[in-house]
Amino acid sequence: MANQISVTRRDFLVGCSAAIAAMAGGRLGMAAFSDPETAANAEVLVVVFLRGGMDGLNLVPPIAGPDREFYEVARPTLKVPTTGPAAARELGSLGTVQLGLNSLAAPLYELYQERKLAIIHAAGLRHETRSHFDAMEFIELGTPGSKGSSTGWLTRHLQSAPNLPDTIITPAMMAGNATPTSLLASTEALAISGPDSFTFSGNWRYVDMQRSMLRRMYNGDSFLHQAGTQTLNSVDIIESTLPRDNNGRYTYAPANGAQYPDSSFSRNMQTVAQMIKLDLGLRVATVDLGGWDTHENQGSGDTTSTNAPFPARIDELARTLLAFYTDLSGAGNANYMRRVTVVVMSEFGRRLKENGNRGTDHGHGNVMLVLGGGVNGGLYGNWPGLDKAQKQLFQDEDLAITTDYRQVLSEILIRRMGNPNIATIFPGYSGYVPLGVVQGEDLQPIVPTYDYQSYLPHVVRGFPVTIAPYPEP
Amino acid sequence: MDQYPEEPSSRMSRRSLLVGAGTALAATAAASVLPAVPTASPTLAATPDELQLVALRQPIELTTQRRGTSPALPPIGVIAFNRMAYGPRTAQDVERMQAMDAAGFRAFVEEQLNPNEIADAELEQRIRAEGFRTLAKTLEQLWADHSVNGNTPPADFTGDSWSWRNLPAAEVEQLTFLRAVYSNRQLQEVLFDFWFNHFNVLANRNGSYAAMTLVSYERDALRQHLFGNFRAMLEAIATSPAMLEYLDNYINSAAGPNENYAREIFELHTLGAENYFGSGRQEGVPGYAEGAPIGYVDGDVYEATRAFTGWTVANGRDGRPNTGQFVIHEPWHDRFRKQVLGVILQPNQLPLQDGRMVMDLLAAHPGTARYIARKLCRRLISDSPPEGLVARVAGVFLAHKDAPDQLRRVYRAILLSPEFAQTWGAKIKRPFEVTVSAIRALRADFRPTGSFLSAYNQAGQQLFAWAPPTGYPDTRDYWSSTMPMLHRWRIINLLIEEGIRALRQNETSKFITVDIVAQTAARTPTAIVDEWIGRVLGRPMHADERAILIEFLAQGRNPNFELPAHLIRDFTPRMVALLLMSPDFNWR
C-alpha cells in the first residue's frame, strides 16, 4: 500500500472533486479507506427486519417434553412435525425444553452446526403492544413505550460510534426503498435498492453533461456547495466501482459458489454483499423482508410446498442468509464474514394458539437470529414455558419475553462494533449483561450524565421571563 | 408475565434527543460532518448557559458573508417570494418580485396576511377539475363513509376498499400540492405546512383516524385557525379524531391512563422540550413559589394526563355512538383534584373543564410564546434565529393571547422585522419547496397524479407521512445530506423531461405539461440564460454559475450569436433544469 491515496469524508467536503473523479475511474479499495487487518475498524452490522410478525414458534418449535404437548394442542393444523422427512432438525435444549429448526430452514442448520448461528428464543420488545406499527416504531427507535424520539437506534449508533473515522464515505446503507425507522434522521445513510437507484437520472443524451456542469456549479465553500460536491462524489464512486455488463447494467457474480434465490430480498442482500466487498467502509446496512403477517392459511412447514406464505418466506430467508454467508466467506482477505454480523428480528412473534383460519394472530415473544464469523453459535435465552396453568404465557396466550431485544443488540454493539454508548443508543435501558452470543471485548457501557434535552438544535432553557412590549409595525 | 416493571423509557427517550441535538451543535460549531463522540462532546453535560455559548459561537448568518461562503443578500422581493411563498409563478409575480420596494413589501405582507381577500379563481377551477369527492364532507360524513362503511365503497368508486378508506388523506395530499402550486394565497400555504408539521399526525397508515378524516383535520382544525388564535387551534387539534388516535388520548382513561398526548402537548405543541425540567418535583421548578413556574416536569405531564382522561372519539366502542365526533366519556374521566403548572384543578369540575384549563395555562405561558415564536422564526428566517427577535415575537404572542387574530399579528411581527429582510442563505429549500417552486417557475400545467407522487415521495418529504410527532425536520443539516441532495436534482429532471415528453407525445394524461421553448423570447445563449435567471431567481446569479449555464447552452458556439432552432429546442429545457438544480435556486 505504498501508493495509497488518502481520501476522507472531509476531503469530499472541501472539494478535491477533480482528484476524486479521477480516482473513481479506478477502484477505490481499502487502500483509500481503512486497513483490512484492523478488524475492529471494519466491522459491519447487517440488520434484517422481518416485517409483519414472524412466527418464531414455527421457525424454532419445541420438539419434546411437556411444552411440545402444549404446542401441539394449541396448533393442531400448523404444528411442525417431529418425524418424517419434514421433521424439525434437532437443535438441543434450552433450559427444560428441546428445540428444533423448521426443516424449510435447513440451509440455516448448516450454519448452526458450524456454530456460526446463534438462536435467541423468547426475545423481543418488552412492551404490551400488539400493533405492528407501534412495535416496529418502539424497536427501531430504540425506545420501547415511546414514539417521541426523532432518531433511530442505528442513527444514534452511527452518531456515537467512537471508531468511525473520517475516512469512511458511506458508513450506512438501507437496501430497499424506504428508510427504516432505525436509521431515522441519519444524514449519512444511502438508500440503495439496487445500485441503479443511486444514480443521477435524466435524459441519457444530456445527463452526463448536466452532471459535469453541476460539479462545476457546486464548487464553492458554502455548506450547500459542499453538500452538492459530496453527493456527486458518492454517485461517482458507486457508479464507477460496481461492475456492469455489456449493456451498461450492473451485474453481480457471487463468490464461493453461493446460490442466492431469486427474490427482491435476495437481491437486496446481494447489494449489501457487493457494498461490503467494495471496501467503501460500510458499517451498517438494513434490509427488510415482509410478508410475515400470516393470519390465515399460513402453511405449517410440514410440507415441501412453498406456496403458503410462511414456508415460502422461511425458505427465502434461509437460502438467502446461507448464500450471503457463503458469498462473503472466501479465503484470506476475501473472508469478509469474519467482520460481518447479521442480526435477524421481527416486531413480535405470533399467538401460541392458532386461529380459526389456519393462521396465527399477533403474539409476543419471538426468535432472534445472529450469524457471522464472530458469533458463538448455539441456543440462547431463558425458555419461559408454554404452560398456561402455570402462568408461563404472556397475558395467558403468548410466548413470554425473557430476553430484551436490546440486550442482544447491545452485545453486538459493544463486542463487535466497539461502541459502548448503550445509554445513548437505547436510552432508558439499563442492566445490560452480555449473553455471550458474539465474541469480542467487553467495554464498560457509557452512561452520559445530563439533565436536559430537546428536539431543537439551539435552545436555552429557563432564561429570565421578561416580555417587553413590542411596537407592532 | 402480564406486567412489565415500569421503565422510565418514555422520559429517557426524550433525553436521547439531547445526543442528537448535541451532535448537531457540535457538528455545526465545528463545521464538520463528523459524528460527535458523546464522551468527548462538550454539550452532553452542558448547563443551559454553556449550551447558549455553543449556540453563540457559531456564525449567526444575519448579514451577507464573504463571497463564496454565503450568497449575497438579494432584494426584498426575492426574500419575500421565497419565504412567504413558493417562489414566483406568473409574469405578474416576477414583475412584482423584481420591482418590490419597502412599500411594496409591506403591501405584499398585508395582502398575504389577509388571504380571504385574495382572489383564487384558477386554483378553484383546477380543484373542481380534479373531481374530488371527499373535500366537502363534514367530519360525520367522512366517518360514516370511510370508517363505518369503509369496507364497502360505493358502486361508482373504481378503487378497492383500501383506497376508499384512505381516500380523504389521498385527496388532501393532492389538494395540498394544487394549492401550493396554484394558490395566490401563498403565505397561507407556507403556514399550513408549518402548522401541520407542528401538530403532526400520520395519515398514510391504512385505516388510521387521520387517514379517514384528514379532510376535516386539515380544514376544521388547522386552516380554520391559521391566522386566528393559538388557544382555539390547540383545542380544535385536541378534539380532532386524527390527533386523539395518533397520540393515543382516545384510550386515555382513569383506569388505564395513557400519557402520550399529554406528554406531547407540553413537549411539542406548547412549551417545548426547552422548558422541560425533567423528573423533579413540581415545587422545584423556578417560579413555582410565585405561582408561575417557568417550565414543566414529569409530574405536570402525569397530572395533565389525568385531566385529559375520557377525551375520546365516538367510535362505536364502550357504548359510545359511532359518529367520529369528539366526546368526553365520563366514566373514564378522573374527576379528582389535579395540579398543573402550579394551578389546582378542583375535584368534580365539569368533565371538559380540566383539559380546557390545562390548555388555557399552556397557551398563555411565556415559555409557549417563546417556543412558538422561535419555531416560526426558524421556518421563516433561519435555523437559529436571534434571541432578541424571538423575545419580541413572543411578546406579541402573549400580548394578544386572547385576540381572534393573535397569530396574524405574530406573523406580521416576524415578516416586518429587520431580521427577515436582512438575512439570506442560512437555509435551503426542503424537497416540497424545491418541487413546488420549480413547477411554479416553469408555469407548468400540473396535476398531482399517482405517478407524480410516487416519484416525488422518493425525495424524502412525503406529505402527511412522517411518523414521529415532531413533524419533518426544519434544519439545513438534515436536508443537505446526500440522499436529499441527490433527489432535489432528480425531481427537477423528472419534471423537465416529463414535461417535454408530454408535449412531444401530445398527451394530456401526464402530470406535467410545459413548453419551455415557447416561453423563451431570447435567441442567443447569453440572452436566454439571462431571461430565465431573471424570471426564476429575480436577481443576478453568481457569475461563475451563470457562465456555466451559458457554456452549456452555447454548445461551443459564440454565446452572443443566435442559436440554431434545434439547439434551442434541445438545450434550453436542460439549461433551465440546471438552473433549477443550481445552488442559487435552493437558497432561502
Contacts between the chains, C-beta under 8 A, distances in Angstrom:
chain1	res1	chain2	res2	distance
A	9	B	33	6.1
A	9	B	34	7.7
A	10	B	32	7.0
A	10	B	33	7.6
A	10	B	34	7.8
A	13	B	33	6.4
A	126	B	4	5.2
A	126	B	7	8.0
A	127	B	4	7.2
A	128	B	4	7.5
A	133	B	205	6.3
A	137	B	467	6.4
A	141	B	13	7.2
A	141	B	468	7.8
A	142	B	16	7.6
A	143	B	9	5.7
A	143	B	10	7.6
A	143	B	12	7.4
A	143	B	13	3.6
A	143	B	16	6.8
A	144	B	7	7.2
A	144	B	9	5.4
A	145	B	7	7.1
A	145	B	9	4.6
A	145	B	10	5.1
A	145	B	13	7.8
A	146	B	9	5.7
A	146	B	10	4.1
A	146	B	13	4.0
A	146	B	14	7.8
A	147	B	260	7.6
A	147	B	467	7.3
A	147	B	468	6.0
A	147	B	469	6.9
A	148	B	10	7.1
A	148	B	13	5.5
A	148	B	14	5.8
A	148	B	17	7.9
A	148	B	263	6.9
A	148	B	264	7.0
A	148	B	267	7.0
A	148	B	468	6.9
A	148	B	469	6.7
A	148	B	470	7.8
A	149	B	13	5.0
A	149	B	14	7.8
A	149	B	16	5.6
A	149	B	17	6.5
A	149	B	468	6.9
A	150	B	17	6.2
A	150	B	20	6.6
A	150	B	468	5.4
A	150	B	470	4.8
A	150	B	473	7.4
A	151	B	16	7.2
A	151	B	17	7.3
A	151	B	19	7.9
A	151	B	20	4.9
A	155	B	20	7.9
A	156	B	16	6.7
A	156	B	19	6.2
A	156	B	20	7.3
A	158	B	35	6.0
A	159	B	19	6.7
A	159	B	20	7.1
A	159	B	23	4.9
A	159	B	35	4.5
A	159	B	36	6.8
A	160	B	19	6.8
A	160	B	35	6.9
A	160	B	36	7.8
A	160	B	37	6.6
A	160	B	38	5.0
A	161	B	35	6.7
A	161	B	37	8.0
A	162	B	37	5.0
A	162	B	39	7.5
A	164	B	35	6.0
A	166	B	34	6.2
A	177	B	458	7.6
A	179	B	460	7.4
A	181	B	467	6.8
A	184	B	468	7.3
A	185	B	20	7.1
A	185	B	473	6.6
A	185	B	478	6.5
A	186	B	481	8.0
A	187	B	33	7.5
A	187	B	477	6.3
A	187	B	478	6.3
A	187	B	481	3.5
A	187	B	482	7.7
A	188	B	33	7.7
A	188	B	35	8.0
A	188	B	481	6.7
A	188	B	482	7.3
A	189	B	483	7.4
A	190	B	482	6.3
A	190	B	483	6.5
A	191	B	483	5.8
A	198	B	486	7.2
A	200	B	486	7.0
A	200	B	489	6.6
A	200	B	490	7.1
A	201	B	490	5.2
A	201	B	493	6.0
A	201	B	494	7.3
A	202	B	490	7.9
A	202	B	493	3.8
A	202	B	497	6.3
A	202	B	577	7.5
A	203	B	493	7.4
A	203	B	497	5.3
A	203	B	574	7.3
A	205	B	570	8.0
A	206	B	570	7.9
A	206	B	571	7.8
A	206	B	574	4.6
A	207	B	493	7.4
A	209	B	552	6.6
A	209	B	574	7.8
A	210	B	493	7.5
A	210	B	552	7.8
A	210	B	574	6.4
A	210	B	577	6.8
A	210	B	578	5.9
A	210	B	581	7.6
A	213	B	548	5.3
A	213	B	549	7.7
A	213	B	551	7.8
A	213	B	552	5.2
A	213	B	578	5.6
A	214	B	489	7.0
A	214	B	578	6.9
A	214	B	581	6.1
A	216	B	544	7.9
A	216	B	548	5.3
A	217	B	544	7.9
A	217	B	545	4.9
A	217	B	548	5.5
A	217	B	578	7.4
A	217	B	581	7.8
A	217	B	582	5.5
A	217	B	583	6.6
A	218	B	583	6.5
A	219	B	544	8.0
A	220	B	68	5.1
A	220	B	69	7.8
A	220	B	583	7.1
A	221	B	68	5.5
A	221	B	69	5.8
A	222	B	68	7.0
A	222	B	69	5.4
A	222	B	70	5.8
A	222	B	71	7.4
A	222	B	425	7.3
A	222	B	583	7.1
A	223	B	31	7.9
A	223	B	476	6.6
A	223	B	480	6.1
A	224	B	428	5.7
A	224	B	476	8.0
A	224	B	480	6.2
A	224	B	583	5.1
A	224	B	586	6.2
A	224	B	587	7.1
A	225	B	583	6.0
A	227	B	480	3.9
A	227	B	481	7.1
A	227	B	482	7.7
A	227	B	485	5.2
A	228	B	485	6.0
A	228	B	583	6.9
A	230	B	482	6.3
A	230	B	485	7.6
A	231	B	482	4.9
A	231	B	485	4.0
A	231	B	486	5.2
A	234	B	482	5.3
A	234	B	486	7.9
A	235	B	486	6.6
A	384	B	1	7.0
A	391	B	1	6.4
A	392	B	1	7.0
A	393	B	1	6.6
A	394	B	1	4.8
A	394	B	2	7.2
A	395	B	1	7.4
A	395	B	2	5.5
A	396	B	2	7.9
A	400	B	1	4.5
A	421	B	38	5.4
A	421	B	39	7.7
A	424	B	16	6.7
A	424	B	19	4.9
A	424	B	38	5.3
A	427	B	9	7.3
A	427	B	12	4.1
A	427	B	13	5.4
A	427	B	15	5.4
A	427	B	16	3.8
A	428	B	7	5.5
A	428	B	8	5.5
A	428	B	9	3.8
A	428	B	11	7.4
A	428	B	12	3.2
A	428	B	13	6.3
A	429	B	7	7.7
A	429	B	9	7.7
A	446	B	38	6.9
A	446	B	39	6.0
A	448	B	19	7.3
A	448	B	38	5.5
A	448	B	39	7.7
A	448	B	44	4.9
A	448	B	45	7.2
A	449	B	44	7.6
A	449	B	45	5.5
A	450	B	15	6.8
A	450	B	18	5.6
A	450	B	44	5.5
A	450	B	45	5.5
A	450	B	46	7.5
A	451	B	278	5.3
A	452	B	18	6.4
A	452	B	46	7.7
A	452	B	47	7.9
A	452	B	48	6.5
A	452	B	51	7.5
A	452	B	276	8.0
A	452	B	278	7.5
A	453	B	14	5.1
A	453	B	15	4.5
A	453	B	16	7.4
A	453	B	17	5.1
A	453	B	18	3.8
A	453	B	21	7.2
A	453	B	273	6.1
A	453	B	276	7.2
A	454	B	17	6.3
A	454	B	18	6.6
A	454	B	21	5.4
A	454	B	272	7.5
A	454	B	273	4.1
A	454	B	274	5.4
A	454	B	276	7.7
A	455	B	17	5.4
A	455	B	21	7.3
A	455	B	267	7.8
A	455	B	268	7.3
A	455	B	272	7.8
A	455	B	273	5.4
A	455	B	470	5.6
A	456	B	21	6.7
A	456	B	272	7.1
A	456	B	273	7.0
A	456	B	274	6.4
A	456	B	374	7.6
A	456	B	375	8.0
A	457	B	21	5.5
A	457	B	24	4.5
A	457	B	25	6.1
A	457	B	28	7.2
A	457	B	383	6.7
A	457	B	384	6.9
A	457	B	475	5.9
A	457	B	477	8.0
A	458	B	25	7.1
A	458	B	51	7.8
A	458	B	55	4.1
A	458	B	383	7.4
A	458	B	384	4.2
A	459	B	51	7.3
A	459	B	272	7.4
A	459	B	273	7.6
A	459	B	274	3.8
A	459	B	374	7.4
A	460	B	48	5.8
A	460	B	51	6.6
A	460	B	52	4.7
A	460	B	55	7.5
A	460	B	274	7.0
A	460	B	387	7.1
A	461	B	48	4.6
A	461	B	51	8.0
A	461	B	274	5.2
A	461	B	275	6.4
A	461	B	276	7.7
A	461	B	277	7.9
A	461	B	295	6.8
A	462	B	48	6.4
A	462	B	275	7.1
A	462	B	277	7.7
A	462	B	286	6.3
A	462	B	294	5.2
A	462	B	295	5.9
A	463	B	48	7.6
A	463	B	52	7.9
A	465	B	287	7.5
A	465	B	292	7.8
A	465	B	294	5.8
A	465	B	366	4.6
A	465	B	367	7.6
A	466	B	391	7.7
A	467	B	366	6.0
A	467	B	369	7.2
A	467	B	391	7.4
A	467	B	394	6.5
A	467	B	395	4.6
A	467	B	398	5.3
A	467	B	399	7.5
A	468	B	391	6.8
A	468	B	392	7.2
A	468	B	395	5.7
A	469	B	395	6.4
A	469	B	399	6.9
A	470	B	392	4.4
A	470	B	393	7.5
A	470	B	395	4.2
A	470	B	396	5.3
A	470	B	399	7.4
A	470	B	413	6.4
A	472	B	396	6.4
A	472	B	409	6.4
A	472	B	412	6.8
A	472	B	413	6.2
A	473	B	106	7.8
A	473	B	412	6.4
A	473	B	413	7.2
A	473	B	416	4.0
